[in-house]
Amino acid sequence: MTDQQPGVPDDPPAPRTAAAKSDADAVRDRPALPAAALDPRPVVAAGFGAWIIATIVFLIADGASSSALPVCYAGLVIGALGTAVFLIQRRGARSGRKGAQQGLT
């Protein structure tokens, strides 16, 4: 039988060293992403452009009777809406509005 009270550890915790970093320290030590990786414009343009190309391909290949055209049209509409939201958010971020997404300037 030991003289120690229940719930009290036997040894004191080891002192924190440089090798034992917390998760918060690890996040702060990560290098910043390059500006090209943070820019959403190429992704928005590529996605919208892909729907334009798909629509043209199906119009040429199958004509107006293609069953894939409604999907292409929906992609164009969603792409246009997404582009509009992006442009509105970017305009708000540039003008300094509080509710605008950060990092779009």
ChimeraX commands (.cxc) that place a marker at each C-alpha (Angstrom):
marker #1 position 0.00,0.00,0.00 radius 0.5
marker #1 position 1.28,3.47,-0.86 radius 0.5
marker #1 position 0.97,6.65,1.15 radius 0.5
marker #1 position -0.19,8.65,-1.86 radius 0.5
marker #1 position -3.74,9.96,-2.16 radius 0.5
marker #1 position -5.97,8.66,-4.96 radius 0.5
marker #1 position -5.95,10.79,-8.12 radius 0.5
marker #1 position -2.54,12.36,-7.45 radius 0.5
marker #1 position 0.11,11.38,-10.01 radius 0.5
marker #1 position 3.30,9.72,-8.83 radius 0.5
marker #1 position 5.66,11.96,-10.78 radius 0.5
marker #1 position 5.35,15.66,-11.57 radius 0.5
marker #1 position 4.81,16.46,-15.27 radius 0.5
marker #1 position 7.93,16.86,-17.35 radius 0.5
marker #1 position 8.92,20.42,-18.21 radius 0.5
marker #1 position 7.90,21.56,-21.67 radius 0.5
marker #1 position 10.77,21.50,-24.14 radius 0.5
marker #1 position 11.19,22.86,-27.65 radius 0.5
marker #1 position 10.62,19.37,-29.04 radius 0.5
marker #1 position 7.22,19.07,-27.36 radius 0.5
marker #1 position 5.25,21.77,-29.17 radius 0.5
marker #1 position 1.53,22.18,-28.83 radius 0.5
marker #1 position -0.83,22.17,-31.82 radius 0.5
marker #1 position -1.14,25.96,-31.66 radius 0.5
marker #1 position 2.65,26.32,-31.88 radius 0.5
marker #1 position 2.75,23.96,-34.87 radius 0.5
marker #1 position 0.13,26.01,-36.70 radius 0.5
marker #1 position 2.05,29.24,-36.11 radius 0.5
marker #1 position 5.26,27.66,-37.46 radius 0.5
marker #1 position 3.73,26.69,-40.82 radius 0.5
marker #1 position 4.90,28.77,-43.76 radius 0.5
marker #1 position 2.36,31.00,-45.47 radius 0.5
marker #1 position 0.83,29.81,-48.72 radius 0.5
marker #1 position 1.99,31.54,-51.89 radius 0.5
marker #1 position -0.30,34.22,-53.28 radius 0.5
marker #1 position -1.07,32.11,-56.36 radius 0.5
marker #1 position -2.55,29.38,-54.15 radius 0.5
marker #1 position -4.81,31.87,-52.37 radius 0.5
marker #1 position -6.21,33.51,-55.49 radius 0.5
marker #1 position -9.67,32.07,-56.32 radius 0.5
marker #1 position -9.94,33.74,-59.74 radius 0.5
marker #1 position -8.28,30.93,-61.77 radius 0.5
marker #1 position -10.55,28.33,-60.17 radius 0.5
marker #1 position -13.70,30.38,-60.79 radius 0.5
marker #1 position -12.68,31.05,-64.41 radius 0.5
marker #1 position -11.69,27.43,-65.08 radius 0.5
marker #1 position -14.94,26.06,-63.68 radius 0.5
marker #1 position -17.13,28.48,-65.61 radius 0.5
marker #1 position -15.02,27.96,-68.75 radius 0.5
marker #1 position -15.38,24.19,-68.46 radius 0.5
marker #1 position -19.19,24.50,-68.49 radius 0.5
marker #1 position -19.01,26.79,-71.54 radius 0.5
marker #1 position -16.79,24.30,-73.38 radius 0.5
marker #1 position -19.02,21.36,-72.41 radius 0.5
marker #1 position -22.11,23.18,-73.66 radius 0.5
marker #1 position -20.46,24.01,-76.99 radius 0.5
marker #1 position -19.20,20.43,-77.42 radius 0.5
marker #1 position -22.62,18.91,-76.80 radius 0.5
marker #1 position -24.32,21.46,-79.08 radius 0.5
marker #1 position -21.91,20.62,-81.91 radius 0.5
marker #1 position -21.79,16.85,-81.34 radius 0.5
marker #1 position -25.44,16.04,-80.63 radius 0.5
marker #1 position -27.29,19.19,-81.60 radius 0.5
marker #1 position -30.08,20.68,-79.54 radius 0.5
marker #1 position -31.52,17.21,-78.83 radius 0.5
marker #1 position -28.69,16.15,-76.50 radius 0.5
marker #1 position -29.86,14.93,-73.11 radius 0.5
marker #1 position -26.75,16.44,-71.52 radius 0.5
marker #1 position -27.64,20.01,-72.46 radius 0.5
marker #1 position -29.90,20.63,-69.43 radius 0.5
marker #1 position -26.98,19.68,-67.18 radius 0.5
marker #1 position -24.69,22.02,-69.12 radius 0.5
marker #1 position -27.22,24.84,-68.87 radius 0.5
marker #1 position -27.55,24.26,-65.13 radius 0.5
marker #1 position -23.75,24.35,-64.82 radius 0.5
marker #1 position -23.66,27.65,-66.71 radius 0.5
marker #1 position -26.32,29.16,-64.46 radius 0.5
marker #1 position -24.61,27.97,-61.27 radius 0.5
marker #1 position -21.25,29.13,-62.60 radius 0.5
marker #1 position -22.69,32.56,-63.40 radius 0.5
marker #1 position -24.23,32.81,-59.92 radius 0.5
marker #1 position -20.97,31.74,-58.27 radius 0.5
marker #1 position -19.02,34.26,-60.31 radius 0.5
marker #1 position -21.49,36.99,-59.38 radius 0.5
marker #1 position -21.20,36.14,-55.66 radius 0.5
marker #1 position -17.42,36.17,-55.93 radius 0.5
marker #1 position -17.42,39.57,-57.65 radius 0.5
marker #1 position -19.84,41.05,-55.09 radius 0.5
marker #1 position -17.73,39.73,-52.20 radius 0.5
marker #1 position -14.54,41.05,-53.77 radius 0.5
marker #1 position -16.09,44.49,-54.29 radius 0.5
marker #1 position -17.23,44.51,-50.66 radius 0.5
marker #1 position -13.78,43.45,-49.43 radius 0.5
marker #1 position -12.10,46.18,-51.47 radius 0.5
marker #1 position -14.46,48.84,-50.15 radius 0.5
marker #1 position -13.87,47.70,-46.56 radius 0.5
marker #1 position -17.32,46.36,-45.69 radius 0.5
marker #1 position -17.47,44.39,-42.46 radius 0.5
marker #1 position -19.51,41.47,-43.80 radius 0.5
marker #1 position -17.28,40.85,-46.82 radius 0.5
marker #1 position -15.07,37.81,-47.10 radius 0.5
marker #1 position -11.44,38.44,-46.14 radius 0.5
marker #1 position -8.52,37.98,-48.53 radius 0.5
marker #1 position -10.22,38.76,-51.85 radius 0.5
marker #1 position -8.58,42.10,-52.54 radius 0.5
marker link #1:1,2 radius 0.2
marker link #1:2,3 radius 0.2
marker link #1:3,4 radius 0.2
marker link #1:4,5 radius 0.2
marker link #1:5,6 radius 0.2
marker link #1:6,7 radius 0.2
marker link #1:7,8 radius 0.2
marker link #1:8,9 radius 0.2
marker link #1:9,10 radius 0.2
marker link #1:10,11 radius 0.2
marker link #1:11,12 radius 0.2
marker link #1:12,13 radius 0.2
marker link #1:13,14 radius 0.2
marker link #1:14,15 radius 0.2
marker link #1:15,16 radius 0.2
marker link #1:16,17 radius 0.2
marker link #1:17,18 radius 0.2
marker link #1:18,19 radius 0.2
marker link #1:19,20 radius 0.2
marker link #1:20,21 radius 0.2
marker link #1:21,22 radius 0.2
marker link #1:22,23 radius 0.2
marker link #1:23,24 radius 0.2
marker link #1:24,25 radius 0.2
marker link #1:25,26 radius 0.2
marker link #1:26,27 radius 0.2
marker link #1:27,28 radius 0.2
marker link #1:28,29 radius 0.2
marker link #1:29,30 radius 0.2
marker link #1:30,31 radius 0.2
marker link #1:31,32 radius 0.2
marker link #1:32,33 radius 0.2
marker link #1:33,34 radius 0.2
marker link #1:34,35 radius 0.2
marker link #1:35,36 radius 0.2
marker link #1:36,37 radius 0.2
marker link #1:37,38 radius 0.2
marker link #1:38,39 radius 0.2
marker link #1:39,40 radius 0.2
marker link #1:40,41 radius 0.2
marker link #1:41,42 radius 0.2
marker link #1:42,43 radius 0.2
marker link #1:43,44 radius 0.2
marker link #1:44,45 radius 0.2
marker link #1:45,46 radius 0.2
marker link #1:46,47 radius 0.2
marker link #1:47,48 radius 0.2
marker link #1:48,49 radius 0.2
marker link #1:49,50 radius 0.2
marker link #1:50,51 radius 0.2
marker link #1:51,52 radius 0.2
marker link #1:52,53 radius 0.2
marker link #1:53,54 radius 0.2
marker link #1:54,55 radius 0.2
marker link #1:55,56 radius 0.2
marker link #1:56,57 radius 0.2
marker link #1:57,58 radius 0.2
marker link #1:58,59 radius 0.2
marker link #1:59,60 radius 0.2
marker link #1:60,61 radius 0.2
marker link #1:61,62 radius 0.2
marker link #1:62,63 radius 0.2
marker link #1:63,64 radius 0.2
marker link #1:64,65 radius 0.2
marker link #1:65,66 radius 0.2
marker link #1:66,67 radius 0.2
marker link #1:67,68 radius 0.2
marker link #1:68,69 radius 0.2
marker link #1:69,70 radius 0.2
marker link #1:70,71 radius 0.2
marker link #1:71,72 radius 0.2
marker link #1:72,73 radius 0.2
marker link #1:73,74 radius 0.2
marker link #1:74,75 radius 0.2
marker link #1:75,76 radius 0.2
marker link #1:76,77 radius 0.2
marker link #1:77,78 radius 0.2
marker link #1:78,79 radius 0.2
marker link #1:79,80 radius 0.2
marker link #1:80,81 radius 0.2
marker link #1:81,82 radius 0.2
marker link #1:82,83 radius 0.2
marker link #1:83,84 radius 0.2
marker link #1:84,85 radius 0.2
marker link #1:85,86 radius 0.2
marker link #1:86,87 radius 0.2
marker link #1:87,88 radius 0.2
marker link #1:88,89 radius 0.2
marker link #1:89,90 radius 0.2
marker link #1:90,91 radius 0.2
marker link #1:91,92 radius 0.2
marker link #1:92,93 radius 0.2
marker link #1:93,94 radius 0.2
marker link #1:94,95 radius 0.2
marker link #1:95,96 radius 0.2
marker link #1:96,97 radius 0.2
marker link #1:97,98 radius 0.2
marker link #1:98,99 radius 0.2
marker link #1:99,100 radius 0.2
marker link #1:100,101 radius 0.2
marker link #1:101,102 radius 0.2
marker link #1:102,103 radius 0.2
marker link #1:103,104 radius 0.2
marker link #1:104,105 radius 0.2
view
